[in-house]
Amino acid sequence: MFRRRAIVTLVVMVAVGSLTVAAAEPTPVPTKQITNSIGMKLTLVPSGEFMMGSHESVEQTIKAFAAYEAEAKWLKPEHPEHRVRISQPFHLGTYHVTRGQFRQFVEATRYRTEAEKDGKGGYGYTSANKWEQKPEFTWRNPGFPQTDEHPVVNLSMPHRP
């Protein structure tokens, strides 16, 4: 009898403890995924607010990336930390876009990247192992071996007026 009562008490304590822990954590938003026409999984990003950017100064961030020869102009967009509001929910790729998926998009739309249009190319590692911008560096040739299963690289966001 004592053993049974002890087990029941232990089960109740564990259950109450679990409820306490569960109540302290935020309620997770259910994941809503869809699959597009070329098989990419997209996850719903709900509307809401979050803090974006770095809480460090530009100088502190440059120091942290000193080994990569970071320049202030690359890191300024990360500062200052600021609140961002997503007013409408949207779907975002759950996984990176592969080179093969991007190739399908290019073939279907005849899209050309900035690196292909402006003649300057993208950035890549030269044979001297230097990080440089050259016309031959595009998503098709980033300066290192890739297959269609690798993430697509050397893309940029078009500048808007």
ZITAZI-V50485 format. One record per residue. N is the residue number from 1. RES is the residue in three letters. PHI is phi in whole degrees, 0 to 359 (none if undefined). OMEGA is omega in whole degrees, -180 to 180 (* if undefined). NEAR is the number of other C-alpha atoms within 12 Angstrom. Layout:
n={N N}
res={RES RES}
phi={PHI PHI}
omega={OMEGA OMEGA}
near={NEAR NEAR}
This chain:
n={1 2 3 4 5 6 7 8 9 10 11 12 13 14 15 16 17 18 19 20 21 22 23 24 25 26 27 28 29 30 31 32 33 34 35 36 37 38 39 40 41 42 43 44 45 46 47 48 49 50 51 52 53 54 55 56 57 58 59 60 61 62 63 64 65 66 67 68 69 70 71 72 73 74 75 76 77 78 79 80 81 82 83 84 85 86 87 88 89 90 91 92 93 94 95 96 97 98 99 100 101 102 103 104 105 106 107 108 109 110 111 112 113 114 115 116 117 118 119 120 121 122 123 124 125 126 127 128 129 130 131 132 133 134 135 136 137 138 139 140 141 142 143 144 145 146 147 148 149 150 151 152 153 154 155 156 157 158 159 160 161}
res={MET PHE ARG ARG ARG ALA ILE VAL THR LEU VAL VAL MET VAL ALA VAL GLY SER LEU THR VAL ALA ALA ALA GLU PRO THR PRO VAL PRO THR LYS GLN ILE THR ASN SER ILE GLY MET LYS LEU THR LEU VAL PRO SER GLY GLU PHE MET MET GLY SER HIS GLU SER VAL GLU GLN THR ILE LYS ALA PHE ALA ALA TYR GLU ALA GLU ALA LYS TRP LEU LYS PRO GLU HIS PRO GLU HIS ARG VAL ARG ILE SER GLN PRO PHE HIS LEU GLY THR TYR HIS VAL THR ARG GLY GLN PHE ARG GLN PHE VAL GLU ALA THR ARG TYR ARG THR GLU ALA GLU LYS ASP GLY LYS GLY GLY TYR GLY TYR THR SER ALA ASN LYS TRP GLU GLN LYS PRO GLU PHE THR TRP ARG ASN PRO GLY PHE PRO GLN THR ASP GLU HIS PRO VAL VAL ASN LEU SER MET PRO HIS ARG PRO}
phi={none 299 298 297 296 295 294 298 299 298 298 295 297 296 297 294 299 295 295 296 296 297 290 284 268 296 289 291 278 299 283 242 248 230 238 275 292 252 88 282 274 239 248 290 257 286 291 156 232 204 267 237 103 261 277 280 283 303 298 296 293 300 299 294 252 303 297 260 54 296 251 304 297 286 261 303 298 278 233 280 299 210 280 240 245 265 275 232 294 209 261 233 304 290 238 299 277 278 298 295 294 295 300 300 299 299 295 283 245 62 295 234 283 302 298 276 280 276 79 276 79 254 255 195 269 280 297 274 61 253 274 221 268 213 302 283 272 222 298 284 216 276 97 209 296 214 246 290 270 282 296 289 229 64 250 222 271 301 283 251 294}
omega={180 -179 -180 180 179 180 179 179 179 179 179 179 179 -180 179 177 179 179 179 180 -178 -178 -178 -179 179 179 -179 177 -179 179 178 -179 172 176 -178 -173 178 173 178 176 179 -179 180 173 -177 175 -179 -178 175 177 -178 178 -177 176 177 174 177 -178 179 180 178 179 -179 -179 -177 -179 -179 -180 -178 177 -178 -177 178 -171 -179 180 178 -174 -11 173 -177 -180 178 179 173 -173 -180 176 178 178 -179 178 180 -180 179 176 -180 177 178 178 179 178 178 178 -179 -180 -178 -173 -174 180 174 -180 177 -180 178 -176 -172 179 179 -178 179 180 178 178 179 178 177 180 176 178 -175 173 180 -179 -178 180 176 178 179 -179 -179 -179 176 -176 176 171 178 177 179 175 176 -179 -180 173 177 178 179 179 178 180 *}
near={7 8 9 10 11 12 13 14 14 14 14 14 14 15 14 14 14 14 13 12 13 14 12 11 10 8 9 11 12 10 15 19 20 19 17 15 12 17 17 23 21 22 21 20 23 21 15 15 15 14 16 17 19 20 17 18 19 24 21 18 27 23 17 17 16 14 10 13 16 19 18 20 14 16 24 21 17 22 23 18 17 15 15 14 15 15 12 12 15 17 21 21 21 20 19 18 26 26 26 24 27 29 26 20 20 17 12 13 11 12 17 24 28 22 29 25 17 16 16 17 27 30 28 28 21 19 10 9 11 14 19 19 21 23 24 25 28 31 38 32 27 30 27 21 17 17 18 19 17 21 22 28 31 30 28 18 9 12 6 4 3}
